[in-house]
Amino acid sequence: MVSERVNRIGISPTMKVAAEAKKMQSEGVNVIDLSVGEPDFPTPLNIKLAAIKAIEENKTYYTVNAGTPELRKAILKKLKKDNGLEYNLNEVIVSNGAKQSIFNTIHSLIYNNDEVIIPAPYWVSYPEMVTLAHGTSVIIQTKEENGFKLTPEELGKAITGNTKALILCNPSNPTGSAYTKDELLSLAEIIKDKNIFVIADEIYEKLVYDDFQFVSFASLSDEIKSKTVLINGVSKSYSMTGWRIGYTAGPENVVQGINKIQSHSTSNASTISQYAALEALEGPQDVLEEMRKEFETRRNYMYDEIISIEGITCYKPVGAFYLFPNISAYFGKSTDVLRVENSFDLAMYLLYDAKIAVVPGSAFGSEGFIRISYATSLELIKEAIVRIKHALAKLK
Ligand SMILES: Cc1ncc(COP(=O)(O)O)c(C=O)c1O
């Protein structure tokens, strides 16, 4: 029998839709997968070559648990240059993807019903990680009309004597919204006198559009920096999802807590991947801009098409690579064979009728929406839009 702890969590719902889509694809069905959470570009060549060189030079042994000093120094340089943040080597740790960085951070901070405030829609893993750490998630439903951003009033109301942390995903998966500096400052104002950490998941930092200026939460002030655990990585910005390199920067005691947890679980992140990540951070950066621009073109196209569909409203995202349209106008509508009652029904209808995979909003804690990824070619996006429009028009 598995433990009660495992019984309390479920398998990632985004993976359920993707698995069904993959099954259909393997049966020869032409499914366009818009449920994906990773860039479709290959990892840039200079990064791949750095990994090959590492293998050839026998850099294939364990490294220090926290990551090679070279990579950690490169991360410190990046944080200084891009975010104006100064950390020392003991305040940064490299993990197996940002997912492990977040998991370890939560385990380093949370225990025994500590409350963690999570704005919804949220990245699917946050509440499950909190549950695994015996913490309690306090979910705040953000509003579409506020661009799905947490307001200071909403934050203030959710804080209790047991609140230990707030998780702020900026830019956000699944909505693509991002906070301006003023908005971050107003949230910082609420927590500045409180004993609360902010876990700032900034993995989509580099993917912002319309000249949006990304601001790292920790950079707001020294006081806020001392309360912030910053999460970032190379997966999304450098198209390196499979390499599994993420990192955490924050107060030394929290980072050293993470170090302990990691030393008894996975030890260091893959040595070869660390050399690849070093090249990503230290090598030429122009490829970042090329990928960002391509995402912006796709976002513009997909957004214009989606809002032209009757009944759909959609916040115009400024970051990440997802749209999060409100599709609730379709609830209660049917075809001859089915009736759509919720976002899961609509996602399944689109999968079976239009052969398009999207993720139901319920997976992110927000019913009434679906998440559509534009991390796929413009050509496929165009075909997908035709199919989505056709399928939705059949619902009466
Ligand atoms: C918001 C968010 N945080 C963290 C991660 C994890 O990133 P990584 O692939 O580096 O583990 C993802 C990946 O989907 C994400 O969307």
The ligand as an SDF file (V2000), in Angstrom:
LIG
                    3D

 16 16  0  0  0  0  0  0  0  0999 V2000
    5.7830   28.2270  -13.7490 C   0  0  0  0  0  0  0  0  0  0  0  0
    6.7700   27.1310  -13.8860 C   0  0  0  0  0  0  0  0  0  0  0  0
    7.6980   26.9750  -12.9340 N   0  0  0  0  0  0  0  0  0  0  0  0
    8.6090   25.9960  -13.0090 C   0  0  0  0  0  0  0  0  0  0  0  0
    8.6220   25.1070  -14.0600 C   0  0  0  0  0  0  0  0  0  0  0  0
    9.6550   24.0070  -14.0710 C   0  0  0  0  0  0  0  0  0  0  0  0
   10.7040   24.2580  -14.9280 O   0  0  0  0  0  0  0  0  0  0  0  0
   11.8400   23.1690  -15.1640 P   0  0  0  0  0  0  0  0  0  0  0  0
   11.5380   22.5170  -16.4620 O   0  0  0  0  0  0  0  0  0  0  0  0
   13.1210   23.9390  -15.1670 O   0  0  0  0  0  0  0  0  0  0  0  0
   11.7860   22.1970  -14.0300 O   0  0  0  0  0  0  0  0  0  0  0  0
    7.6780   25.2290  -15.0730 C   0  0  0  0  0  0  0  0  0  0  0  0
    7.6460   24.2530  -16.1770 C   0  0  0  0  0  0  0  0  0  0  0  0
    6.6510   23.9890  -16.7820 O   0  0  0  0  0  0  0  0  0  0  0  0
    6.7320   26.2720  -14.9850 C   0  0  0  0  0  0  0  0  0  0  0  0
    5.8090   26.4470  -15.9390 O   0  0  0  0  0  0  0  0  0  0  0  0
  1  2  1  0
  2  3  1  0
  2 15  2  0
  3  4  2  0
  4  5  1  0
  5  6  1  0
  5 12  2  0
  6  7  1  0
  7  8  1  0
  8  9  2  0
  8 10  1  0
  8 11  1  0
 12 13  1  0
 12 15  1  0
 13 14  2  0
 15 16  1  0
M  END
$$$$
